[in-house]
């Protein structure tokens, strides 16, 4: 049983440190430029939230919520907290500030995965705030301080997270200088200037203004989504939870794709299926087999059902798959892991009440996932996350 933790995945590092039983039982590897992955009891999970849920199910089920409603809410907060970028972080902090006005924890009356994952995700943002800005979101700051002091210093250290000094009192404004003192200072300065007037001064080199760094605006059209057709599938030779597929996308040869779907989809139902592929993720080696794309699937709110996102009838391998409203965008040739483009968009990927696949933006507007103007769907999963 092993878990591969991405080097920048603070949330999973913190969870493993906070649940020592998991860290002791698992072989933990650090990986760069890849999603975190876990193989446990014949199940395979990819991505922070999926791995966290599987760890909780095995070692501390209460962390994921004790009722269906709590479990759904925990998943929602985990998903929302994963959105990157200064604007998204600020919006999330304000959302938490309102939500926590009369609450101690994000869900229920106890610490949950939602608190741990959200805390780790917003930690860099909190460290960047001034005292005034922290006070402006006082409930958010109070919650942050509670979570960091609910964890042992050893757990925080193992996760590479430092305590942030939080002062919940209103910051003291700097006093204005008294007029008389200001006048004395001005007179002293004038006298010094007069004294030094005859002394030549070295000419100051004029600094050239540096061009401002262009902020990356992340939009879903950066993700290269295409229709694929599974032409062959077999069990992974070294992992019981993985399939190795050959998927046709109208290129010179089919792509090799590794998927953790053994538990959810029988091999007979994998063959000759049309699917939606994420084609510009960095290739990743999964148990010795390199995967050159990712099959997009929908997961039910209880995590028990995983289904393909299915292109509309009549779709052909290689057809472009795009989000409504982003038809004219151009995908990146390959997503750069440090820019976290997929990680920023993925938390908003869901199916709606009608099983239609799409993306919710920050304003909760749903952009349908389309092929040639027709929507992609799932067989049964409603309001499920896509990954």
Buried (B, 14 or more C-beta within 10 A) or exposed (E): EEBBBBBBBBBBBBBBBBBBEBBEEBEBEEBEEBBBBBBBEEBBBBBBBBBBBBBBBBBBEEBBBBEEEBBBBBBBBBBBBBBBBEEBBBBBBEBBBEBBEEEEBBBBEEBBBBBBBBBBBBBEBBEEBEBEBBBBBBBBBBBBBBBBEBBEEEBBEBBEBEEBEBEEEEEEEEEEEEEEEEEEEEEEEEEEEEEEEEEEEEEEEEEEEEEEEEEEEBBBBBBBBBBBBBBBBEEBEEBEBBBBBBBBBEEEEBBBBBBBBBEBBEEEEBEEBBBBBBBBBEEBEBBEBEBBBBBBBBBBBEBEBBBBBBBBEEBEBBBBBBBBBBEEBEBBEEBEBEBBBBBBBBBBBBBBEEBBBBBBBBEEEBBBBBBBEEBBBBEEBBBBBBB
